[in-house]
Amino acid sequence: MEVFDVYDLSPAVGGTTEPYRWRWLILAVMLVAEIMDLLDASIVNVAGPDLGKSLGAGSVGLQWVIGGYALTLGAGLVLGGRLGDRYGRRRMFLIGLVAFTASSLLCATAPTIEVLIAFRLLQGAAGAMLLPQGLGLLRENFSGPELTKVFAVFGPVLGLGGIIGPVLGGFLIEGDFFGLGWRSVFLVNLPIGIAALLVAATFVPEKAGDRTVRVDRTGAALVAASCALLVLPLNQGQQAGWPLWTWLSMAASVIGFALFALQQRRTDAAGREPLVKPGLLRKPAFTLGLAGIALFFGGLIGTQLVLTLFLQIGRHFTAGDAGLGNLPLAVGTAIGGAVSGAFLADRIGRKVLQVGPVVQLAGAALLWFELNGLDAGSVSLWDIAPGVAVAGIGAGLVIAALFSFVLAAVGDDEIGSASGVLSAVQAVGGSIGVAAFGSVFFARARTGDFTGGFHRALIVQACLLLVFLAITFLLPGRGRPEQEQHGLTPPDREPCATTAPRPGV
């Protein structure tokens, strides 16, 4: 009988196999898919005024266009991973890539803001099917030292994707190529997605899924409904005057998440496969870590959005200049991440998670005073760059290490489930941040007090950072080694698949 290996499509000879020859093309396709997601998460930030002129989008519509994508992405990530286990990662990757590219085209052709929001929700759902397959495909086609090198490439490349999103968006909108305006920020996905699809369909080898894997559709529906019940009132509440239904919706969201936890325990007790291992939710350090991730990324992404809105709406920056206004944050984050990953995390342990928010608070304070000095005159990027950069350094210190300390609280057999949950919470936290910080900013911006709106957003971020700082004292003292986060376990342990954490910027 012929023996086949996942690293090559030819029969094994003498018990040995050669690595699959096109494996580096697989890495390239996975990176392209991740970068497309990162671009779409941030590239729309600079499109606010253009969407207002073209589609009549107000503050609520803009918040939904930006945060709706992250909402459906986060709500579906864990489900997407389970679908890949059952039906095969290559198949789900191709389906997700087709859906993501097609939904990008639909977004570009949207005739109204309501239709654009619907297509953005669809695009996020497509991303949830696409992204979880990448790491599994890499583990199927790389092994040993090569796999370690593959993961070493991921960080810098994905970090670059996060940096160039607002800059590229500003360039495309300000350039107004072929009169497309904001529509070009979605159309840019078409040639990239089609090229990635052709390469993936040709060179990614097929590996059958495990049809014995059960997909917990009830759990997935509870998560999606609970997330929607939380984000909906946060987006709509401020403009509507916070009527009774907004508070009832948020209360129903809490009940929904509690029902999800109960349903997961019952599913596990019945011998079926839950979306989330119930044991994870009984670990205080892990559940607190989830709260910390939601608070941290909600504050980070929300403040980044408010910065862009302040520059464009409050200070009349062009889309291109507003995109460049994010560069100090991105550069600072890259510096902080490099310092944290190379030196601090190993030497001082979880203290790096405490130094980070303190540095962020210092950056926010500096930015506060910079804004106070700008009321009387014109604004340039250099006026606010120091405060934004310092805040970025603090964010980078946390981003580079946060997942490893939360994952240190879970067992080896729980890494896959835990990492997927963390990535989902990160995305949903970002969506909540967009809704909450957008509401805080526009509450003052509608009266013309743009600086006051930004000040309030900084106060909210400071409160979130202080709560996050308190949570860090309850996390494990040392982080889980990076290779173990990606399932590269020592020989005496069983490997496991994980969902790679998304960069914060």
C-alpha positions as CSV (number, residue, x, y, z in Angstrom):
1,M,0.0,0.0,0.0
2,E,1.3,3.5,-0.9
3,V,1.9,5.9,2.0
4,F,1.2,9.6,1.3
5,D,2.5,12.5,3.4
6,V,1.0,15.9,3.8
7,Y,4.3,17.5,2.8
8,D,4.4,16.0,-0.6
9,L,1.8,14.7,-3.1
10,S,4.0,11.8,-4.3
11,P,4.2,8.4,-2.6
12,A,6.7,8.0,0.2
13,V,9.8,6.0,-0.7
14,G,11.8,4.1,1.9
15,G,9.8,5.8,4.7
16,T,11.1,9.3,3.8
17,T,9.5,12.2,2.0
18,E,10.7,15.4,0.4
19,P,9.0,18.7,1.5
20,Y,6.2,19.9,-0.7
21,R,8.0,21.9,-3.5
22,W,5.5,24.8,-3.6
23,R,5.3,25.3,0.1
24,W,6.7,28.8,0.0
25,L,4.0,29.9,-2.3
26,I,1.5,28.7,0.3
27,L,3.2,31.0,2.8
28,A,2.9,33.9,0.4
29,V,-0.8,33.3,-0.2
30,M,-1.5,33.1,3.6
31,L,0.3,36.4,4.2
32,V,-1.7,38.0,1.4
33,A,-4.9,36.9,2.9
34,E,-3.9,38.2,6.4
35,I,-2.8,41.5,4.9
36,M,-6.1,41.9,3.0
37,D,-7.9,41.5,6.3
38,L,-5.7,44.0,8.1
39,L,-6.1,46.5,5.3
40,D,-9.9,46.2,5.4
41,A,-9.9,46.6,9.2
42,S,-8.2,50.0,9.0
43,I,-8.3,51.4,5.5
44,V,-11.9,52.7,5.9
45,N,-10.9,54.9,8.9
46,V,-10.0,57.8,6.6
47,A,-13.1,57.5,4.4
48,G,-15.6,59.3,6.8
49,P,-16.0,62.7,5.0
50,D,-16.0,61.0,1.6
51,L,-18.7,58.6,2.7
52,G,-20.7,61.5,4.1
53,K,-20.6,63.4,0.8
54,S,-21.3,60.4,-1.4
55,L,-23.8,58.4,0.6
56,G,-24.9,60.8,3.2
57,A,-23.3,58.7,6.0
58,G,-23.6,60.2,9.5
59,S,-21.7,59.3,12.6
60,V,-23.7,56.1,13.3
61,G,-23.3,54.9,9.7
62,L,-19.5,55.4,9.8
63,Q,-19.2,53.5,13.0
64,W,-21.1,50.6,11.5
65,V,-19.0,50.6,8.4
66,I,-15.8,50.4,10.4
67,G,-16.9,48.4,13.4
68,G,-19.4,46.1,11.7
69,Y,-16.6,44.3,9.8
70,A,-14.7,43.6,13.1
71,L,-18.0,42.5,14.7
72,T,-18.8,39.7,12.3
73,L,-15.2,38.7,11.9
74,G,-14.7,38.2,15.7
75,A,-18.1,36.5,16.1
76,G,-17.3,34.0,13.4
77,L,-13.6,33.2,13.9
78,V,-13.9,30.2,16.2
79,L,-16.7,28.8,14.0
80,G,-14.5,29.3,10.9
81,G,-11.8,27.2,12.5
82,R,-14.1,24.4,13.3
83,L,-15.5,24.4,9.7
84,G,-11.9,24.0,8.5
85,D,-11.4,21.0,10.8
86,R,-14.5,19.3,9.4
87,Y,-14.5,20.2,5.7
88,G,-10.8,20.7,5.1
89,R,-8.7,23.8,5.4
90,R,-7.9,24.2,1.8
91,R,-11.6,24.1,0.8
92,M,-12.7,26.6,3.5
93,F,-9.8,28.9,2.6
94,L,-10.8,29.0,-1.0
95,I,-14.5,29.5,-0.1
96,G,-13.5,32.3,2.3
97,L,-11.2,33.9,-0.2
98,V,-13.9,33.9,-3.0
99,A,-16.4,35.3,-0.5
100,F,-14.1,38.0,0.8
101,T,-13.1,39.2,-2.7
102,A,-16.7,39.1,-3.9
103,S,-17.9,41.1,-0.9
104,S,-15.2,43.6,-1.4
105,L,-16.6,44.2,-4.9
106,L,-20.1,44.5,-3.5
107,C,-18.9,47.1,-0.9
108,A,-17.4,49.1,-3.8
109,T,-20.7,49.2,-5.6
110,A,-23.0,49.9,-2.6
111,P,-25.5,52.6,-3.6
112,T,-26.5,53.6,0.0
113,I,-24.9,53.6,3.4
114,E,-27.3,50.9,4.6
115,V,-26.3,48.6,1.8
116,L,-22.6,49.3,2.4
117,I,-23.0,48.3,6.1
118,A,-24.7,45.0,5.1
119,F,-21.9,44.2,2.7
120,R,-19.3,45.1,5.4
121,L,-21.0,42.6,7.7
122,L,-20.8,40.0,5.0
123,Q,-17.2,40.8,4.3
124,G,-16.3,40.3,8.0
125,A,-18.1,36.9,8.0
126,A,-16.1,35.9,4.9
127,G,-12.9,36.9,6.7
128,A,-14.0,34.7,9.6
129,M,-14.1,31.7,7.3
130,L,-10.8,32.6,5.6
131,L,-8.4,33.6,8.3
132,P,-8.5,30.6,10.7
133,Q,-7.3,28.3,7.9
134,G,-4.0,29.9,7.3
135,L,-2.0,28.6,10.3
136,G,-3.4,25.1,9.9
137,L,-2.3,25.1,6.2
138,L,1.1,26.2,7.1
139,R,1.5,23.5,9.8
140,E,0.3,20.9,7.2
141,N,3.0,22.0,4.7
142,F,6.0,23.0,6.9
143,S,7.8,21.2,9.7
144,G,10.7,21.6,12.1
145,P,13.0,24.6,11.8
146,E,11.2,25.8,8.6
147,L,8.0,26.2,10.5
148,T,9.7,28.3,13.1
149,K,11.1,30.5,10.3
150,V,7.6,30.8,8.8
151,F,6.2,32.2,12.1
152,A,9.1,34.6,12.4
153,V,8.1,36.1,9.1
154,F,4.5,36.6,10.1
155,G,5.0,39.3,12.7
156,P,6.9,42.0,10.7
157,V,4.8,41.4,7.5
158,L,1.5,41.6,9.3
159,G,2.7,44.6,11.3
160,L,3.4,46.3,8.0
161,G,-0.1,45.5,6.8
162,G,-1.5,47.3,9.8
163,I,0.7,50.3,9.3
164,I,-0.1,50.9,5.6
165,G,-3.9,50.6,5.9
166,P,-4.8,54.2,6.8
167,V,-1.9,55.5,4.6
168,L,-3.0,53.5,1.6
169,G,-6.7,54.4,2.2
170,G,-5.8,58.1,2.3
171,F,-3.7,57.9,-0.8
172,L,-6.5,56.2,-2.8
173,I,-9.3,58.5,-1.6
174,E,-7.3,61.7,-2.1
175,G,-6.0,60.5,-5.5
176,D,-9.7,59.9,-6.5
177,F,-8.5,57.6,-9.3
178,F,-11.0,57.3,-12.1
179,G,-13.4,59.3,-10.0
180,L,-13.9,56.3,-7.7
181,G,-13.2,58.1,-4.4
182,W,-13.8,55.9,-1.3
183,R,-14.9,52.9,-3.6
184,S,-11.2,52.4,-4.5
185,V,-10.4,51.2,-0.9
186,F,-12.5,48.1,-1.6
187,L,-11.6,47.6,-5.2
188,V,-8.0,47.3,-4.3
189,N,-8.8,43.8,-3.0
190,L,-10.0,42.5,-6.3
191,P,-6.7,42.1,-8.1
192,I,-5.0,40.9,-4.9
193,G,-7.8,38.5,-4.1
194,I,-8.0,37.0,-7.6
195,A,-4.2,36.5,-7.8
196,A,-4.2,34.8,-4.4
197,L,-7.2,32.6,-5.4
198,L,-5.4,31.4,-8.6
199,V,-2.2,30.6,-6.7
200,A,-4.0,28.9,-3.8
201,A,-6.3,26.8,-6.1
202,T,-3.2,25.7,-8.1
203,F,-0.6,25.1,-5.5
204,V,-2.2,24.5,-2.1
205,P,-2.5,20.7,-1.7
206,E,-5.7,19.1,-0.7
207,K,-6.1,17.4,2.7
208,A,-9.4,15.9,3.6
209,G,-11.2,17.3,6.7
210,D,-12.4,15.2,9.6
211,R,-16.1,14.6,9.0
212,T,-16.5,13.2,12.6
213,V,-15.9,16.8,13.8
214,R,-19.3,18.3,14.9
215,V,-19.8,22.0,14.4
216,D,-21.6,23.6,17.3
217,R,-24.1,25.8,15.3
218,T,-26.1,26.6,18.4
219,G,-23.1,28.0,20.2
220,A,-22.1,30.0,17.2
221,A,-25.6,31.5,16.9
222,L,-25.5,32.5,20.6
223,V,-22.2,34.2,20.2
224,A,-23.3,36.1,17.1
225,A,-26.5,37.2,18.7
226,S,-24.9,38.3,22.0
227,C,-22.2,40.3,20.2
228,A,-24.9,42.1,18.0
229,L,-27.0,42.9,21.1
230,L,-24.0,44.6,22.7
231,V,-22.7,46.5,19.7
232,L,-26.1,47.7,18.4
233,P,-27.0,50.0,21.3
234,L,-23.4,51.2,21.6
235,N,-23.6,52.4,18.0
236,Q,-27.1,53.7,18.1
237,G,-27.6,54.8,21.7
238,Q,-25.9,58.2,21.7
239,Q,-27.7,59.6,18.7
240,A,-31.1,58.1,19.9
241,G,-30.6,59.6,23.4
242,W,-30.1,56.2,25.2
243,P,-33.7,55.0,25.2
244,L,-34.8,52.0,27.3
245,W,-34.3,49.5,24.5
246,T,-30.5,50.2,24.4
247,W,-30.1,49.2,28.1
248,L,-32.4,46.2,27.6
249,S,-30.3,45.1,24.6
250,M,-27.0,45.3,26.6
251,A,-28.6,43.4,29.5
252,A,-29.8,40.7,27.0
253,S,-26.2,40.5,25.6
254,V,-24.9,39.7,29.1
255,I,-27.6,37.0,29.4
256,G,-26.7,35.7,26.0
257,F,-23.0,35.2,26.9
258,A,-24.0,33.5,30.1
259,L,-26.3,31.1,28.2
260,F,-23.4,30.4,25.8
261,A,-21.1,29.4,28.6
262,L,-23.8,27.1,30.0
263,Q,-24.5,25.6,26.6
264,Q,-20.9,24.9,26.0
265,R,-20.7,23.0,29.3
266,R,-23.8,20.9,28.4
267,T,-22.4,20.2,24.9
268,D,-19.1,19.0,26.4
269,A,-20.9,16.9,29.0
270,A,-23.0,15.3,26.3
271,G,-19.8,14.1,24.6
272,R,-20.1,16.6,21.7
273,E,-17.4,19.1,20.6
274,P,-18.1,22.6,21.9
275,L,-16.8,25.7,20.2
276,V,-14.8,26.6,23.4
277,K,-13.5,24.1,25.8
278,P,-15.5,24.7,29.0
279,G,-12.4,24.2,31.2
280,L,-11.0,27.5,29.8
281,L,-13.9,29.5,31.2
282,R,-13.1,28.0,34.7
283,K,-9.6,29.4,34.7
284,P,-9.7,32.9,36.4
285,A,-6.4,34.0,34.8
286,F,-7.7,33.2,31.3
287,T,-11.2,34.8,31.7
288,L,-9.5,37.9,33.2
289,G,-7.1,37.9,30.3
290,L,-10.1,37.9,27.9
291,A,-11.4,41.0,29.7
292,G,-8.0,42.6,29.5
293,I,-7.7,41.9,25.8
294,A,-11.2,43.4,25.1
295,L,-10.4,46.5,27.1
296,F,-7.0,47.0,25.7
297,F,-7.8,46.6,22.0
298,G,-11.1,48.4,22.4
299,G,-9.3,51.4,23.7
300,L,-6.5,51.2,21.2
301,I,-8.6,50.9,18.1
302,G,-11.2,53.3,19.3
303,T,-8.6,56.0,20.0
304,Q,-7.0,55.4,16.6
305,L,-10.3,56.0,15.0
306,V,-11.0,59.2,17.0
307,L,-7.5,60.5,16.1
308,T,-8.4,60.1,12.4
309,L,-11.8,61.7,12.8
310,F,-10.4,64.6,14.7
311,L,-7.8,65.3,12.0
312,Q,-10.3,65.1,9.2
313,I,-13.5,66.5,10.6
314,G,-12.1,68.7,13.3
315,R,-9.0,70.0,11.6
316,H,-9.9,69.6,7.9
317,F,-7.0,67.3,7.0
318,T,-7.2,65.6,3.7
319,A,-7.7,61.9,3.6
320,G,-4.0,61.5,2.7
321,D,-2.7,63.7,5.5
322,A,-5.1,62.0,8.0
323,G,-3.7,58.6,6.9
324,L,-0.1,59.9,7.5
325,G,-1.3,61.1,10.9
326,N,-1.4,57.5,12.0
327,L,2.2,56.8,11.1
328,P,3.6,58.0,14.5
329,L,1.3,55.6,16.2
330,A,2.4,52.8,13.9
331,V,6.1,53.5,14.1
332,G,5.8,53.8,17.9
333,T,4.0,50.5,18.1
334,A,6.7,48.8,16.0
335,I,9.4,50.2,18.3
336,G,7.6,49.1,21.4
337,G,6.9,45.7,20.0
338,A,10.5,45.2,19.0
339,V,11.8,46.2,22.5
340,S,9.2,44.0,24.2
341,G,9.8,41.0,22.1
342,A,13.6,41.2,22.0
343,F,14.4,42.3,25.6
344,L,11.7,43.1,28.2
345,A,9.2,40.2,28.1
346,D,11.9,37.6,28.9
347,R,13.7,39.7,31.4
348,I,11.0,41.3,33.5
349,G,8.0,39.0,32.8
350,R,4.5,40.3,33.1
351,K,5.9,43.7,34.3
352,V,6.2,44.5,30.6
353,L,2.3,44.5,30.5
354,Q,2.4,47.0,33.3
355,V,5.1,49.3,31.8
356,G,3.1,49.4,28.6
357,P,-0.1,51.0,29.8
358,V,1.9,53.5,32.0
359,V,3.8,54.6,28.8
360,Q,0.5,54.8,27.0
361,L,-1.0,57.0,29.7
362,A,2.1,59.2,29.5
363,G,1.5,59.5,25.7
364,A,-2.2,60.3,26.2
365,A,-1.3,63.0,28.8
366,L,1.3,64.5,26.4
367,L,-1.3,64.5,23.5
368,W,-3.8,66.2,25.8
369,F,-1.5,69.1,26.4
370,E,-0.5,69.2,22.7
371,L,-4.2,69.5,21.8
372,N,-4.7,72.3,24.3
373,G,-2.0,74.3,22.6
374,L,-3.5,73.9,19.1
375,D,-6.9,75.7,19.6
376,A,-5.6,79.1,18.7
377,G,-3.7,78.2,15.5
378,S,-3.3,75.8,12.7
379,V,-2.4,72.1,13.2
380,S,0.4,70.1,11.6
381,L,1.2,66.5,12.1
382,W,4.4,67.4,13.9
383,D,2.4,69.2,16.6
384,I,0.8,65.9,17.8
385,A,3.4,63.4,16.6
386,P,5.3,63.1,20.0
387,G,2.3,62.2,22.1
388,V,0.9,59.8,19.5
389,A,4.3,58.1,19.1
390,V,4.8,57.7,22.9
391,A,1.3,56.2,23.1
392,G,2.2,53.8,20.3
393,I,5.4,52.7,22.1
394,G,3.3,51.8,25.1
395,A,0.8,49.9,22.9
396,G,3.6,48.0,21.2
397,L,5.1,46.9,24.6
398,V,1.7,45.3,25.4
399,I,0.7,43.9,22.0
400,A,4.0,41.9,21.6
401,A,3.5,40.1,24.9
402,L,-0.1,40.0,25.9
403,F,-1.2,36.8,24.2
404,S,1.7,34.8,25.6
405,F,0.9,35.7,29.2
406,V,-2.8,34.9,28.8
407,L,-2.1,31.6,27.1
408,A,0.4,30.7,29.9
409,A,-2.7,30.1,32.0
410,V,-4.1,27.2,29.9
411,G,-3.0,23.6,29.4
412,D,-1.2,22.3,26.3
413,D,-4.3,20.6,25.1
414,E,-6.3,23.8,25.3
415,I,-4.0,26.1,23.3
416,G,-5.9,25.8,20.0
417,S,-9.2,26.6,21.5
418,A,-7.8,29.3,23.7
419,S,-5.9,31.1,21.0
420,G,-8.9,31.2,18.7
421,V,-11.0,32.7,21.5
422,L,-8.4,35.3,22.2
423,S,-8.3,36.4,18.5
424,A,-12.1,36.5,18.4
425,V,-12.3,38.7,21.6
426,Q,-9.6,41.0,20.1
427,A,-11.7,41.6,17.0
428,V,-15.0,42.0,18.9
429,G,-13.3,44.3,21.4
430,G,-12.1,46.5,18.5
431,S,-15.7,46.7,17.2
432,I,-16.9,47.7,20.7
433,G,-14.2,50.3,20.8
434,V,-15.2,51.8,17.5
435,A,-18.8,52.1,18.7
436,A,-18.1,53.4,22.2
437,F,-15.3,55.9,21.3
438,G,-17.1,57.1,18.2
439,S,-20.2,57.9,20.3
440,V,-18.1,59.7,22.9
441,F,-16.3,61.8,20.2
442,F,-19.4,62.7,18.2
443,A,-21.4,63.7,21.3
444,R,-19.1,66.7,21.5
445,A,-18.2,67.0,17.8
446,R,-21.9,67.7,16.9
447,T,-21.6,71.0,18.9
448,G,-18.3,71.9,17.1
449,D,-16.1,71.0,20.1
450,F,-13.8,68.6,18.4
451,T,-11.0,69.0,20.8
452,G,-13.4,68.4,23.7
453,G,-14.5,65.2,22.0
454,F,-10.9,64.0,21.6
455,H,-10.3,64.9,25.3
456,R,-13.2,62.8,26.4
457,A,-12.0,59.9,24.3
458,L,-8.6,60.2,26.0
459,I,-10.3,60.1,29.4
460,V,-12.2,56.9,28.5
461,Q,-9.0,55.3,27.2
462,A,-7.2,56.3,30.4
463,C,-9.9,54.6,32.5
464,L,-9.7,51.4,30.3
465,L,-5.9,51.4,30.7
466,L,-6.1,51.6,34.5
467,V,-8.5,48.7,34.6
468,F,-6.3,46.7,32.2
469,L,-3.3,47.6,34.4
470,A,-5.1,46.1,37.5
471,I,-5.9,42.9,35.5
472,T,-2.3,42.4,34.6
473,F,-1.4,41.7,38.2
474,L,-3.6,38.6,38.1
475,L,-2.0,37.1,35.0
476,P,0.8,34.4,35.1
477,G,4.3,35.8,35.9
478,R,5.9,34.4,32.8
479,G,4.6,34.1,29.2
480,R,4.2,30.9,27.1
481,P,7.2,30.6,24.7
482,E,6.2,31.8,21.2
483,Q,6.8,28.4,19.5
484,E,4.3,26.8,21.9
485,Q,1.7,29.4,21.1
486,H,1.9,28.2,17.5
487,G,1.7,24.5,18.3
488,L,5.5,24.0,18.0
489,T,5.7,21.8,21.1
490,P,8.6,19.8,22.3
491,P,8.9,16.2,21.0
492,D,7.3,14.7,24.1
493,R,4.1,16.7,23.7
494,E,1.3,16.5,21.3
495,P,1.2,19.4,18.8
496,C,-2.0,21.4,18.4
497,A,-3.3,23.9,15.9
498,T,-4.0,27.5,16.9
499,T,-5.4,30.6,15.5
500,A,-2.7,33.2,15.0
501,P,-3.3,36.4,17.0
502,R,-4.0,39.5,14.9
503,P,-1.7,42.5,15.2
504,G,-3.3,45.4,17.1
505,V,-2.5,48.1,14.5
